[in-house]
Amino acid sequence: MNTIEKFDKHVMHSYGRYPLVMQKGDGRKCTDENGKEYIDFGSGIGVNSLGFCDEKWVDKVCEQVKSLQHTSNYYYTGVQADFAGKLCEMTGYDSVFFCNSGAEANECAIKIARKYSFDKYGKNRHNIITLVNSFHGRTIATLSATGQEVFHNYFFPFVEGFINVEANNIDDLKEKLDDTVCAVMMEYIQGEGGVNVLDKDFVNAVYELCAKKDVLVIADEIQTGVGRTGKFLAGEHFCKKADITTLAKGIAGGIPMGACLTTEKCSNVLSAGTHGSTFGGNPIACAGGLAVLERLSEENFLESVSEKAKTFTEKLSQCSEVKSVSGMGLMIGIELKTKKSADVARKALDKGLLVLTAKNKVRLLPPLTISEQEIGDGLEILIDIMEE
């Protein structure tokens, strides 16, 4: 029985998988069990922010594994304190709750928003506005928050208290932002929804209208955060700072980690016993997170992300099959004229390149450390496929 047969026999079929058995990775390339090499333009859906097995990251994680792998959150650890301090310093936030994933970070944000409103205004001010085409996770609550009807099936009943507003429609926002709303939750770039960047006018309207009503703004930066767009937070491109920002994916370089950051306004909303996570702030994950933050803090690192993004955009825009290129930084969506994104992704795999899809687009989320040479080599494969 080969690996795929053994896998499929015992692992639930909840994913549409490609026939690739990944064995090891080094930098921005990985190798399958047959020795074939692949250039990685997906980074595990934006998780391997420093690529595969970055040397400094590995050293930090292994050092932590040898000293303390876990303790409950009844106790303190120095590595969690250091990571929290560095993360708050880099983002300008006051406090953080650690968990294991983006969905959990968004669950935390939902609870903070509702408790903030309950503590200050009482019941019946619990609704949260989310955007059509958004994606916030796969738990029952975050699926309910997700503004895509395709996800609203099978798992009835869904959680009440979420209202969808059309992205970039200020009139729709004004109409639905009534006295029952406690928060507006949005992605600055809708990743799973097709790599769509929100209009600045709409983002400005969200903040202005929410400020007038003491409605919290929650920025879901699960995919856009931690340097992905060329800034540590995508909100910096809009000159905005949400009351609550959620992070995950690339935050710990490949170890499960989520974070819910709050300003001083919300930093004391969660009191003892109102929320928790057994593995949240795990020492190994925090060590990986520190390695990521240290690398992103290096001089010109984030600027280099923006420079690499220009290379992608310029070369892709010259491809005859490309209708448009969306996104920001190294979060790239490629709209095609005639080909299907899924077909392109499968052919890329055959030729040694890993890419993603989002709706009808080819989606690229390469490691932030990818080199210009690797960009060129990968794009040569991708463009040849799109133009054939």
C-alpha positions as CSV (number, residue, x, y, z in Angstrom):
1,M,0.0,0.0,0.0
2,N,1.5,3.3,-1.0
3,T,1.4,6.5,1.0
4,I,-1.7,8.0,-0.6
5,E,-3.6,4.8,-0.3
6,K,-2.7,4.5,3.4
7,F,-3.5,8.1,4.0
8,D,-6.9,7.9,2.3
9,K,-7.8,4.8,4.2
10,H,-7.4,6.4,7.6
11,V,-7.8,10.2,7.1
12,M,-11.2,11.8,6.6
13,H,-11.7,13.0,3.0
14,S,-12.5,16.6,4.0
15,Y,-9.9,18.1,1.6
16,G,-9.5,18.0,-2.2
17,R,-5.9,17.0,-2.3
18,Y,-3.3,17.1,-5.0
19,P,-1.4,13.8,-5.6
20,L,1.8,15.1,-4.0
21,V,3.5,13.4,-1.0
22,M,5.7,16.0,0.4
23,Q,8.7,14.6,2.2
24,K,11.0,17.5,3.1
25,G,11.5,21.2,2.5
26,D,14.5,23.6,2.4
27,G,14.1,27.3,1.9
28,R,11.5,28.0,-0.8
29,K,11.6,24.5,-2.3
30,C,10.3,21.1,-1.3
31,T,10.9,17.6,-2.4
32,D,8.4,14.7,-2.8
33,E,9.0,11.1,-1.8
34,N,10.3,10.3,-5.3
35,G,12.9,13.1,-5.1
36,K,11.1,15.6,-7.4
37,E,11.7,19.2,-6.5
38,Y,9.0,22.0,-6.4
39,I,9.2,25.7,-6.1
40,D,6.8,26.9,-3.5
41,F,4.5,29.8,-4.4
42,G,1.9,28.9,-1.8
43,S,3.8,28.6,1.6
44,G,1.2,26.3,3.0
45,I,-1.5,28.9,2.3
46,G,0.6,31.7,3.7
47,V,1.9,29.8,6.8
48,N,5.5,29.1,6.0
49,S,6.3,32.8,6.1
50,L,10.1,32.2,6.2
51,G,10.0,29.2,3.9
52,F,10.8,25.6,4.8
53,C,13.0,25.0,7.8
54,D,14.6,28.4,8.0
55,E,17.9,27.9,9.9
56,K,17.4,30.5,12.6
57,W,13.8,29.5,13.0
58,V,14.7,25.9,13.4
59,D,17.4,26.7,16.0
60,K,15.0,28.8,18.1
61,V,12.2,26.1,18.0
62,C,14.6,23.2,18.7
63,E,16.1,25.1,21.6
64,Q,12.6,25.6,23.1
65,V,11.7,21.9,22.5
66,K,14.7,20.9,24.6
67,S,13.7,23.1,27.6
68,L,9.9,23.3,27.9
69,Q,7.4,22.0,25.3
70,H,4.1,22.9,27.2
71,T,2.6,24.2,30.4
72,S,-1.0,25.2,31.1
73,N,-2.0,28.8,31.2
74,Y,-2.3,28.6,34.9
75,Y,1.4,29.4,34.9
76,Y,3.7,32.0,33.2
77,T,6.5,31.4,30.7
78,G,9.2,33.8,29.7
79,V,8.9,32.9,26.0
80,Q,5.2,33.8,25.9
81,A,6.0,37.1,27.7
82,D,8.7,37.9,25.2
83,F,6.6,37.1,22.2
84,A,3.6,39.0,23.5
85,G,5.8,42.0,24.2
86,K,7.5,42.0,20.8
87,L,4.2,41.5,19.0
88,C,2.5,44.4,20.8
89,E,5.6,46.6,20.2
90,M,5.5,45.9,16.4
91,T,1.8,46.4,16.0
92,G,1.1,49.1,18.6
93,Y,-1.5,47.1,20.4
94,D,-1.9,46.8,24.1
95,S,-2.8,43.2,24.8
96,V,-3.1,39.8,23.1
97,F,-4.9,36.5,23.5
98,F,-3.1,33.5,22.1
99,C,-4.8,30.5,20.5
100,N,-4.1,28.0,17.8
101,S,-5.7,29.2,14.5
102,G,-7.3,32.0,12.6
103,A,-10.8,30.7,13.3
104,E,-10.1,30.7,17.0
105,A,-8.6,34.2,16.9
106,N,-11.8,35.3,15.2
107,E,-14.0,33.5,17.8
108,C,-12.1,35.4,20.5
109,A,-12.7,38.7,18.6
110,I,-16.4,38.0,18.4
111,K,-16.6,37.3,22.1
112,I,-14.7,40.4,23.0
113,A,-16.9,42.6,20.8
114,R,-20.1,41.2,22.3
115,K,-18.9,41.3,25.9
116,Y,-17.6,44.9,25.4
117,S,-21.1,45.9,24.3
118,F,-22.9,43.9,26.9
119,D,-20.8,45.4,29.7
120,K,-21.3,48.9,28.5
121,Y,-24.8,48.9,27.0
122,G,-26.5,45.7,28.1
123,K,-28.4,43.1,26.0
124,N,-29.7,43.4,22.4
125,R,-26.6,45.1,21.0
126,H,-24.9,41.9,19.8
127,N,-25.0,41.9,16.0
128,I,-21.8,41.9,14.0
129,I,-21.6,43.2,10.5
130,T,-19.5,41.2,8.1
131,L,-19.0,41.6,4.4
132,V,-20.4,39.7,1.5
133,N,-17.6,37.4,0.0
134,S,-15.7,37.3,3.3
135,F,-14.2,34.3,4.9
136,H,-13.6,34.1,8.7
137,G,-13.2,30.4,9.5
138,R,-14.8,27.0,9.7
139,T,-16.1,26.8,13.2
140,I,-19.9,27.2,13.5
141,A,-19.6,30.8,14.7
142,T,-17.0,31.8,12.1
143,L,-18.9,30.0,9.3
144,S,-21.9,32.0,10.4
145,A,-19.9,35.2,10.2
146,T,-18.5,34.3,6.7
147,G,-20.4,36.2,4.0
148,Q,-20.5,33.4,1.4
149,E,-23.7,31.4,1.0
150,V,-21.8,28.4,-0.4
151,F,-20.6,27.8,3.2
152,H,-24.0,28.1,4.7
153,N,-25.2,24.6,4.3
154,Y,-25.3,21.2,6.1
155,F,-24.5,22.4,9.6
156,F,-27.8,24.0,10.6
157,P,-28.7,25.8,12.7
158,F,-26.0,28.5,12.2
159,V,-25.3,31.1,14.9
160,E,-27.5,34.2,14.8
161,G,-26.3,37.7,15.1
162,F,-24.4,38.3,11.9
163,I,-25.5,40.8,9.2
164,N,-23.9,40.9,5.8
165,V,-23.1,44.1,4.0
166,E,-21.9,44.3,0.4
167,A,-18.2,45.1,0.3
168,N,-17.5,48.7,-0.8
169,N,-21.2,49.7,-0.6
170,I,-21.3,52.6,1.8
171,D,-25.1,53.0,1.5
172,D,-25.6,49.4,2.4
173,L,-23.3,49.8,5.4
174,K,-25.2,52.9,6.6
175,E,-28.6,51.2,6.3
176,K,-27.5,48.2,8.4
177,L,-25.3,49.8,11.0
178,D,-28.1,50.3,13.5
179,D,-28.3,50.3,17.3
180,T,-28.2,46.5,17.5
181,V,-24.7,46.3,16.1
182,C,-21.6,46.0,18.3
183,A,-18.9,45.5,15.7
184,V,-18.0,45.5,12.0
185,M,-15.6,42.7,11.0
186,M,-13.7,42.8,7.7
187,E,-10.7,41.7,5.8
188,Y,-8.8,44.5,4.1
189,I,-8.1,42.0,1.3
190,Q,-10.6,39.2,0.9
191,G,-8.3,36.3,0.4
192,E,-10.5,33.2,0.1
193,G,-13.1,35.4,-1.6
194,G,-10.8,36.1,-4.6
195,V,-7.9,38.4,-3.4
196,N,-10.1,41.5,-3.6
197,V,-8.8,44.7,-2.0
198,L,-11.4,46.9,-0.2
199,D,-11.8,50.5,-1.5
200,K,-10.1,53.1,0.8
201,D,-13.3,55.2,0.8
202,F,-15.3,52.2,2.1
203,V,-12.7,51.5,4.8
204,N,-12.7,55.1,5.8
205,A,-16.5,55.0,6.1
206,V,-16.4,51.9,8.3
207,Y,-14.1,53.6,10.8
208,E,-16.0,57.0,10.7
209,L,-19.4,55.5,11.2
210,C,-18.3,53.0,13.9
211,A,-16.5,55.7,15.8
212,K,-19.7,57.8,16.0
213,K,-21.7,54.9,17.5
214,D,-19.0,53.3,19.7
215,V,-19.1,50.2,17.4
216,L,-15.9,48.2,17.4
217,V,-13.9,47.5,14.2
218,I,-12.4,44.0,13.9
219,A,-9.7,43.6,11.3
220,D,-9.4,39.9,10.2
221,E,-5.7,39.9,9.2
222,I,-5.3,36.1,9.4
223,Q,-4.0,36.1,5.8
224,T,-2.9,39.7,5.3
225,G,-0.9,40.2,8.5
226,V,2.7,39.5,9.5
227,G,4.3,41.2,6.6
228,R,2.3,39.5,3.8
229,T,1.4,42.9,2.1
230,G,4.7,44.6,2.6
231,K,3.6,46.2,5.9
232,F,3.4,44.2,9.2
233,L,-0.4,44.8,9.1
234,A,-2.4,45.5,6.0
235,G,-4.3,48.2,7.9
236,E,-1.2,50.3,7.7
237,H,-1.8,50.7,4.0
238,F,-5.1,52.3,4.8
239,C,-3.6,54.3,7.7
240,K,-6.1,52.6,10.1
241,K,-5.8,50.7,13.3
242,A,-8.8,48.5,14.3
243,D,-10.0,48.1,17.9
244,I,-9.3,44.3,17.5
245,T,-7.0,42.6,15.0
246,T,-6.7,38.9,14.5
247,L,-3.6,37.1,13.2
248,A,-2.6,33.5,12.4
249,K,-1.1,31.7,9.4
250,G,2.4,33.1,9.1
251,I,2.7,34.3,12.6
252,A,4.8,31.4,13.9
253,G,6.4,30.3,10.7
254,G,4.6,26.9,10.4
255,I,3.6,26.0,14.0
256,P,-0.1,26.4,14.9
257,M,-0.7,29.8,16.4
258,G,-3.4,32.5,16.4
259,A,-3.5,35.8,18.1
260,C,-6.3,38.3,18.9
261,L,-4.8,41.8,19.5
262,T,-6.7,44.6,21.2
263,T,-6.3,48.3,21.9
264,E,-6.4,49.6,25.5
265,K,-10.2,50.1,25.0
266,C,-10.8,46.3,24.9
267,S,-7.7,45.0,26.8
268,N,-9.6,44.2,30.0
269,V,-12.9,42.9,28.5
270,L,-12.0,39.2,29.0
271,S,-11.8,38.5,32.7
272,A,-10.7,35.2,34.3
273,G,-12.8,32.3,33.1
274,T,-14.6,34.1,30.2
275,H,-12.3,32.6,27.5
276,G,-9.4,30.2,27.3
277,S,-7.3,27.9,25.1
278,T,-5.4,24.8,26.4
279,F,-2.6,25.2,23.8
280,G,-2.8,29.0,23.3
281,G,0.6,30.6,23.8
282,N,2.4,27.2,23.7
283,P,6.1,27.8,24.3
284,I,7.2,26.1,21.1
285,A,4.8,28.2,19.0
286,C,5.9,31.3,20.8
287,A,9.5,30.5,20.0
288,G,8.7,30.1,16.4
289,G,6.8,33.4,16.5
290,L,9.8,35.2,18.0
291,A,12.0,33.9,15.2
292,V,9.5,35.3,12.6
293,L,9.2,38.7,14.3
294,E,13.0,39.0,14.6
295,R,13.3,38.4,10.9
296,L,10.6,40.8,9.9
297,S,12.2,43.4,12.2
298,E,15.5,43.3,10.2
299,E,16.3,46.4,8.3
300,N,14.6,46.6,4.8
301,F,12.9,43.2,5.2
302,L,9.4,44.5,4.7
303,E,10.6,46.8,1.9
304,S,12.0,43.8,0.1
305,V,8.6,42.1,0.2
306,S,7.2,45.1,-1.7
307,E,10.0,45.0,-4.2
308,K,9.4,41.3,-4.9
309,A,5.7,42.1,-5.3
310,K,6.6,44.5,-8.1
311,T,8.5,41.8,-9.9
312,F,5.5,39.5,-9.8
313,T,3.1,42.2,-10.9
314,E,5.3,43.4,-13.8
315,K,6.0,40.0,-15.2
316,L,2.4,38.7,-14.8
317,S,1.0,41.8,-16.4
318,Q,3.0,41.0,-19.6
319,C,1.4,37.6,-19.9
320,S,-1.2,37.4,-22.7
321,E,-3.5,35.1,-20.7
322,V,-3.7,37.4,-17.6
323,K,-6.8,39.6,-17.5
324,S,-5.9,41.3,-14.2
325,V,-3.6,41.1,-11.2
326,S,-5.1,41.9,-7.8
327,G,-3.9,41.9,-4.2
328,M,-1.1,43.7,-2.3
329,G,2.5,42.7,-1.5
330,L,3.0,38.9,-1.8
331,M,-0.7,38.2,-1.7
332,I,-1.5,38.0,-5.4
333,G,-4.6,37.0,-7.4
334,I,-4.4,36.3,-11.1
335,E,-7.6,36.6,-13.2
336,L,-7.3,34.6,-16.4
337,K,-8.9,35.3,-19.7
338,T,-9.8,31.8,-20.9
339,K,-8.2,29.1,-18.7
340,K,-9.5,27.7,-15.5
341,S,-7.4,28.4,-12.4
342,A,-7.8,24.8,-11.2
343,D,-6.4,23.5,-14.5
344,V,-3.4,25.8,-14.2
345,A,-2.7,24.7,-10.6
346,R,-2.7,21.1,-11.6
347,K,-0.4,21.6,-14.6
348,A,1.9,23.7,-12.4
349,L,2.2,20.9,-10.0
350,D,3.2,18.5,-12.8
351,K,6.0,21.0,-13.8
352,G,7.3,21.5,-10.3
353,L,5.5,24.6,-9.0
354,L,3.1,24.9,-6.2
355,V,0.3,27.5,-6.6
356,L,-3.1,28.1,-5.0
357,T,-6.5,29.1,-6.2
358,A,-9.2,31.5,-4.9
359,K,-12.6,31.4,-6.7
360,N,-11.7,31.8,-10.4
361,K,-8.2,33.1,-9.8
362,V,-4.8,31.6,-9.5
363,R,-3.6,32.7,-6.0
364,L,0.1,33.2,-5.0
365,L,1.3,33.4,-1.4
366,P,5.0,32.7,-1.7
367,P,7.3,32.8,1.4
368,L,8.3,36.3,2.3
369,T,11.9,35.2,1.9
370,I,11.6,34.1,-1.7
371,S,14.5,35.2,-3.9
372,E,14.4,37.0,-7.2
373,Q,15.9,34.0,-8.9
374,E,13.2,31.7,-7.5
375,I,10.5,34.2,-8.5
376,G,11.8,34.2,-12.0
377,D,12.1,30.5,-12.3
378,G,8.6,29.9,-10.9
379,L,7.0,32.6,-13.1
380,E,8.6,31.1,-16.1
381,I,6.8,27.8,-15.4
382,L,3.5,29.5,-14.6
383,I,3.5,31.9,-17.6
384,D,4.4,29.1,-20.0
385,I,1.4,27.1,-18.7
386,M,-0.9,30.1,-19.0
387,E,0.2,30.9,-22.5
388,E,0.3,27.4,-24.0
